[in-house]
C-alpha cells in the first residue's frame, strides 16, 4: 500500500489549517488607521508583519510631533513636562502609541504623570 498520498494529504491539511489560524490570530488594523482604510502594509511595509512599524512610517503621516508642554504637580512642586521632549531622548513612536493595543505612557514606567495617550 502506498502511504505517500495519505501522508501528503495530511501535511497539506495541516499546512492550510496553520495558515488559516495564523490569519485569524494576526492583529487587525483598528481605530483611526482602519477608518483611513490603511492595511498592515501601509505602516509595516509588509503584508504579514512580524515586528513594530518602523519610525519613518509614523513620521510620513503624522510628521515630527514636538508635543506640548503641560504642568504636572508632583507633591507640592509644579513641573512643566513635554512627553515628546523627554530626558531619555527621541523615542520610537510605537513605545507609547500602537494600532493594536491600548496606548501606554512609557514615562510612567518610572513616573506617575496624568497624561492621556492617544
N, CA, C and O of each residue as an XYZ file, in Angstrom:
472
protein
N       0.845     -1.181      0.000
C       0.000      0.000      0.000
C       0.893      1.247      0.000
O       1.870      1.316      0.746
N       0.565      2.190     -0.805
C       1.363      3.400     -0.936
C       0.910      4.429      0.112
O      -0.235      4.879      0.086
N       1.805      4.795      1.027
C       1.474      5.739      2.100
C       1.831      7.180      1.741
O       1.576      8.094      2.526
N       2.413      7.388      0.571
C       2.837      8.721      0.185
C       1.645      9.665      0.011
O       1.677     10.793      0.503
N       0.601      9.220     -0.678
C      -0.553     10.085     -0.916
C      -1.260     10.483      0.384
O      -1.496     11.673      0.588
N      -1.613      9.534      1.285
C      -2.266      9.941      2.536
C      -1.376     10.866      3.384
O      -1.883     11.787      4.024
N      -0.077     10.631      3.394
C       0.838     11.473      4.172
C       0.878     12.886      3.599
O       0.871     13.865      4.345
N       0.920     12.988      2.275
C       0.937     14.296      1.628
C      -0.384     15.026      1.874
O      -0.392     16.241      2.077
N      -1.489     14.299      1.857
C      -2.794     14.895      2.103
C      -2.887     15.434      3.537
O      -3.394     16.535      3.748
N      -2.410     14.679      4.506
C      -2.409     15.113      5.903
C      -1.528     16.352      6.061
O      -1.909     17.298      6.750
N      -0.362     16.352      5.432
C       0.546     17.503      5.516
C      -0.106     18.740      4.914
O       0.021     19.830      5.470
N      -0.797     18.596      3.798
C      -1.467     19.720      3.157
C      -2.577     20.285      4.045
O      -2.709     21.502      4.175
N      -3.370     19.410      4.651
C      -4.444     19.846      5.539
C      -3.861     20.594      6.741
O      -4.387     21.636      7.134
N      -2.787     20.075      7.320
C      -2.150     20.740      8.455
C      -1.596     22.104      8.061
O      -1.731     23.069      8.814
N      -0.981     22.189      6.903
C      -0.420     23.447      6.429
C      -1.513     24.492      6.204
O      -1.361     25.643      6.613
N      -2.602     24.102      5.565
C      -3.714     25.024      5.334
C      -4.362     25.449      6.650
O      -4.731     26.612      6.809
N      -4.501     24.523      7.587
C      -5.084     24.850      8.899
C      -4.220     25.865      9.630
O      -4.742     26.809     10.224
N      -2.902     25.682      9.594
C      -1.988     26.612     10.257
C      -2.065     27.989      9.609
O      -2.012     29.005     10.302
N      -2.188     28.028      8.301
C      -2.278     29.299      7.587
C      -3.555     30.044      7.962
O      -3.519     31.251      8.201
N      -4.665     29.348      8.013
C      -5.945     29.967      8.388
C      -5.895     30.439      9.837
O      -6.372     31.532     10.145
N      -5.324     29.632     10.731
C      -5.194     30.021     12.138
C      -4.333     31.277     12.261
O      -4.677     32.183     13.021
N      -3.226     31.346     11.532
C      -2.319     32.495     11.612
C      -3.021     33.763     11.135
O      -2.824     34.831     11.713
N      -3.838     33.658     10.085
C      -4.564     34.832      9.596
C      -5.557     35.333     10.635
O      -5.710     36.541     10.816
N      -6.232     34.414     11.316
C      -7.209     34.813     12.328
C      -6.536     35.328     13.591
O      -7.115     36.148     14.302
N      -5.320     34.863     13.886
C      -4.612     35.275     15.097
C      -3.874     36.602     14.901
O      -3.523     37.265     15.877
N      -3.642     36.982     13.669
C      -2.888     38.214     13.393
C      -3.684     39.431     13.844
O      -4.906     39.461     13.695
N      -3.002     40.442     14.399
C      -3.706     41.671     14.800
C      -4.361     42.336     13.589
O      -3.824     42.314     12.481
N      -5.504     42.912     13.822
C      -6.217     43.627     12.761
C      -5.936     45.127     12.892
O      -5.628     45.622     13.976
N      -6.048     45.826     11.784
C      -5.920     47.280     11.803
C      -7.203     47.815     12.431
O      -8.303     47.458     12.011
N      -7.054     48.679     13.445
C      -8.219     49.172     14.179
C      -8.184     50.700     14.290
O      -7.227     51.342     13.858
N      -9.213     51.256     14.861
C      -9.261     52.677     15.183
C      -9.142     53.577     13.965
O      -9.676     53.282     12.895
N      -8.431     54.678     14.152
C      -8.300     55.675     13.092
C      -7.549     55.135     11.883
O      -7.795     55.569     10.758
N      -6.640     54.197     12.101
C      -5.925     53.601     10.964
C      -6.890     52.785     10.099
O      -6.780     52.795      8.873
N      -7.830     52.084     10.726
C      -8.838     51.328      9.967
C      -9.797     52.284      9.263
O     -10.171     52.063      8.111
N     -10.194     53.357      9.970
C     -11.097     54.347      9.361
C     -10.470     54.988      8.125
O     -11.183     55.383      7.202
N      -9.144     55.092      8.103
C      -8.436     55.663      6.951
C      -8.156     54.605      5.879
O      -7.449     54.875      4.907
N      -8.709     53.407      6.057
C      -8.547     52.287      5.114
C      -7.085     51.889      4.925
O      -6.670     51.540      3.820
N      -6.313     51.943      5.996
C      -4.912     51.511      5.920
C      -4.834     50.010      6.119
O      -5.651     49.421      6.826
N      -3.861     49.408      5.500
C      -3.616     47.976      5.668
C      -2.343     47.798      6.479
O      -1.669     48.775      6.806
N      -2.013     46.561      6.803
C      -0.751     46.282      7.506
C       0.424     46.849      6.710
O       1.353     47.430      7.270
N       0.359     46.665      5.394
C       1.448     47.106      4.523
C       1.653     48.619      4.598
O       2.777     49.099      4.452
N       0.575     49.373      4.823
C       0.668     50.838      4.860
C       1.701     51.322      5.866
O       2.425     52.280      5.597
N       1.776     50.679      7.008
C       2.706     51.113      8.060
C       3.947     50.227      8.163
O       5.058     50.718      8.365
N       3.744     48.922      8.023
C       4.838     47.968      8.258
C       5.680     47.667      7.018
O       6.769     47.103      7.125
N       5.172     48.047      5.836
C       5.831     47.715      4.562
C       5.958     46.209      4.367
O       6.855     45.733      3.672
N       5.047     45.469      4.990
C       4.940     44.012      4.853
C       3.461     43.649      4.978
O       2.726     44.287      5.732
N       3.029     42.641      4.251
C       1.632     42.212      4.351
C       1.377     41.413      5.622
O       0.271     41.441      6.163
N       2.390     40.706      6.098
C       2.274     39.913      7.322
C       3.418     40.302      8.262
O       4.389     39.557      8.398
N       3.308     41.466      8.911
C       4.414     41.976      9.724
C       4.721     41.101     10.935
O       3.847     40.431     11.485
N       5.985     41.129     11.328
C       6.432     40.354     12.487
C       6.976     41.251     13.594
O       7.349     40.764     14.661
N       7.023     42.558     13.346
C       7.520     43.492     14.366
C       6.852     44.850     14.190
O       6.112     45.071     13.231
N       7.119     45.745     15.116
C       6.511     47.079     15.084
C       6.860     47.806     13.787
O       7.887     47.546     13.159
N       5.980     48.718     13.412
C       6.230     49.540     12.219
C       7.469     50.398     12.449
O       7.714     50.842     13.570
N       8.249     50.634     11.402
C       9.429     51.492     11.558
C       9.018     52.949     11.800
O       7.952     53.389     11.367
N       9.868     53.668     12.486
C       9.606     55.064     12.868
C       9.235     55.940     11.670
O       8.355     56.795     11.773
N       9.903     55.728     10.537
C       9.635     56.598      9.380
C       8.202     56.457      8.886
O       7.670     57.392      8.288
N       7.562     55.310      9.119
C       6.170     55.146      8.706
C       5.257     56.073      9.498
O       4.330     56.654      8.935
N       5.507     56.217     10.782
C       4.714     57.135     11.618
C       4.921     58.571     11.147
O       3.965     59.329     10.991
N       6.184     58.932     10.924
C       6.544     60.307     10.568
C       5.975     60.695      9.203
O       5.606     61.851      8.996
N       5.899     59.742      8.269
C       5.351     60.045      6.939
C       3.938     60.609      7.025
O       3.605     61.550      6.304
N       3.108     60.048      7.893
C       1.720     60.512      8.010
C       1.535     61.559      9.099
O       0.803     62.530      8.907
N       2.186     61.372     10.231
C       1.944     62.224     11.395
C       2.947     63.361     11.547
O       2.724     64.282     12.332
N       4.039     63.307     10.810
C       5.069     64.338     10.929
C       5.874     64.171     12.205
O       5.644     63.242     12.980
N       6.808     65.065     12.417
C       7.604     65.056     13.653
C       6.844     65.866     14.692
O       6.938     67.092     14.731
N       6.108     65.182     15.511
C       5.286     65.858     16.515
C       6.148     66.258     17.698
O       6.744     65.405     18.357
N       6.212     67.536     17.964
C       7.059     68.058     19.044
C       6.365     68.018     20.395
O       7.014     68.190     21.427
N       5.061     67.795     20.407
C       4.334     67.730     21.664
C       4.022     69.106     22.214
O       4.375     70.129     21.628
N       3.358     69.105     23.341
C       3.024     70.351     24.010
C       3.451     70.260     25.467
O       3.458     69.189     26.075
N       3.800     71.403     25.995
C       4.218     71.448     27.388
C       2.981     71.548     28.270
O       2.035     72.267     27.950
N       2.995     70.834     29.361
C       1.892     70.891     30.315
C       2.458     70.932     31.720
O       3.609     70.564     31.954
N       1.651     71.375     32.631
C       2.098     71.477     34.020
C       1.675     70.233     34.773
O       0.537     69.778     34.656
N       2.579     69.698     35.532
C       2.330     68.486     36.318
C       2.726     68.780     37.757
O       3.797     69.338     37.999
N       1.887     68.418     38.707
C       2.184     68.624     40.119
C       2.657     67.301     40.713
O       1.984     66.274     40.622
N       3.822     67.364     41.316
C       4.365     66.191     41.997
C       4.653     66.629     43.430
O       5.532     67.452     43.684
N       3.898     66.064     44.347
C       3.992     66.537     45.722
C       3.462     67.962     45.778
O       2.327     68.222     45.378
N       4.280     68.884     46.273
C       3.889     70.302     46.317
C       4.526     71.106     45.194
O       4.252     72.297     45.049
N       5.373     70.461     44.400
C       6.089     71.184     43.340
C       5.368     71.032     42.005
O       4.756     70.002     41.720
N       5.455     72.075     41.204
C       4.887     72.049     39.852
C       6.023     71.988     38.846
O       7.024     72.692     38.974
N       5.854     71.144     37.852
C       6.854     70.960     36.809
C       6.195     71.148     35.458
O       5.008     70.867     35.292
N       6.956     71.619     34.505
C       6.492     71.671     33.120
C       7.098     70.462     32.418
O       8.313     70.268     32.427
N       6.238     69.655     31.810
C       6.713     68.457     31.116
C       6.210     68.454     29.684
O       5.178     69.049     29.372
N       6.936     67.791     28.838
C       6.543     67.521     27.462
C       7.019     66.106     27.171
O       8.216     65.866     27.012
N       6.084     65.176     27.102
C       6.463     63.768     26.950
C       7.135     63.485     25.602
O       7.801     62.460     25.453
N       6.971     64.377     24.623
C       7.641     64.195     23.341
C       9.034     64.833     23.318
O       9.738     64.748     22.312
N       9.420     65.453     24.392
C      10.743     66.047     24.522
C      11.281     65.649     25.901
O      11.512     66.496     26.763
N      11.472     64.362     26.081
C      11.802     63.819     27.397
C      13.299     63.585     27.556
O      14.047     63.556     26.579
N      13.713     63.421     28.792
C      15.142     63.244     29.075
C      15.761     61.981     28.479
O      16.974     61.975     28.271
N      15.002     60.889     28.183
C      15.661     59.758     27.517
C      16.048     60.042     26.062
O      16.744     59.240     25.439
N      15.603     61.174     25.523
C      15.890     61.494     24.126
C      14.736     61.064     23.234
O      13.661     60.711     23.721
N      14.963     61.094     21.937
C      13.934     60.740     20.962
C      13.638     59.239     21.049
O      14.534     58.412     20.878
N      12.390     58.901     21.312
C      11.961     57.509     21.406
C      11.136     57.145     20.182
O      10.562     58.020     19.534
N      11.074     55.873     19.867
C      10.203     55.423     18.783
C       8.750     55.662     19.176
O       8.372     55.453     20.329
N       7.945     56.095     18.226
C       6.528     56.376     18.472
C       5.818     55.160     19.069
O       4.956     55.302     19.936
N       6.188     53.954     18.597
C       5.484     52.742     18.999
C       5.750     52.332     20.444
O       5.154     51.369     20.925
N       6.630     53.039     21.142
C       6.818     52.745     22.562
C       5.553     53.126     23.333
O       5.194     52.457     24.303
N       4.883     54.184     22.912
C       3.640     54.613     23.573
C       2.399     54.361     22.708
O       1.351     53.970     23.221
N       2.522     54.583     21.406
C       1.374     54.521     20.501
C       1.426     53.234     19.686
O       2.469     52.873     19.140
N       0.290     52.547     19.612
C       0.206     51.342     18.804
C      -1.203     51.211     18.246
O      -2.169     51.653     18.867
N      -1.311     50.615     17.098
C      -2.621     50.441     16.480
C      -3.286     49.146     16.925
O      -4.440     48.891     16.578
N      -2.573     48.327     17.689
C      -3.097     47.001     18.016
C      -3.398     46.786     19.492
O      -4.086     45.828     19.847
N      -2.897     47.657     20.354
C      -3.128     47.543     21.795
C      -3.431     48.938     22.328
O      -3.127     49.935     21.672
N      -4.025     49.011     23.508
C      -4.230     50.347     24.075
C      -2.893     51.056     24.262
O      -1.902     50.417     24.616
N      -2.851     52.363     24.032
C      -1.589     53.094     24.206
C      -1.208     53.168     25.675
O      -2.065     53.083     26.555
N       0.082     53.327     25.931
C       0.548     53.479     27.314
C       1.662     54.508     27.333
O       2.418     54.639     26.371
N       1.757     55.228     28.421
C       2.763     56.267     28.561
C       4.044     55.649     29.106
O       4.105     55.247     30.268
N       5.053     55.578     28.268
C       6.341     54.989     28.646
C       6.941     55.700     29.856
O       7.591     55.067     30.688
N       6.727     57.016     29.958
C       7.264     57.797     31.085
C       6.825     57.209     32.426
O       7.551     57.286     33.417
N       5.626     56.621     32.441
C       5.085     56.099     33.695
C       5.710     54.779     34.120
O       5.289     54.189     35.115
N       6.698     54.312     33.387
C       7.485     53.180     33.884
C       8.239     53.627     35.139
O       8.510     52.818     36.027
N       8.575     54.920     35.208
C       9.275     55.477     36.377
C       8.460     56.562     37.073
O       8.505     56.683     38.298
N       7.710     57.357     36.295
C       6.957     58.486     36.834
C       5.485     58.119     36.996
O       5.077     56.998     36.695
N       4.703     59.067     37.468
C       3.246     58.877     37.604
C       2.524     60.086     37.021
O       1.745     60.744     37.711
N       2.785     60.376     35.751
C       2.152     61.524     35.103
C       0.705     61.190     34.750
O       0.371     60.045     34.446
N      -0.138     62.209     34.796
C      -1.536     62.051     34.433
C      -1.725     62.568     33.006
O      -2.359     63.600     32.787
N      -1.177     61.853     32.064
C      -1.224     62.243     30.665
C      -2.034     61.176     29.919
O      -1.805     59.980     30.100
N      -2.971     61.610     29.090
C      -3.743     60.683     28.283
C      -3.021     60.488     26.954
O      -2.766     61.445     26.222
N      -2.701     59.250     26.662
C      -2.010     58.916     25.416
C      -3.050     58.507     24.396
O      -3.928     57.692     24.680
N      -2.945     59.086     23.188
C      -3.895     58.754     22.118
C      -3.320     57.722     21.203
O      -3.974     57.316     20.242
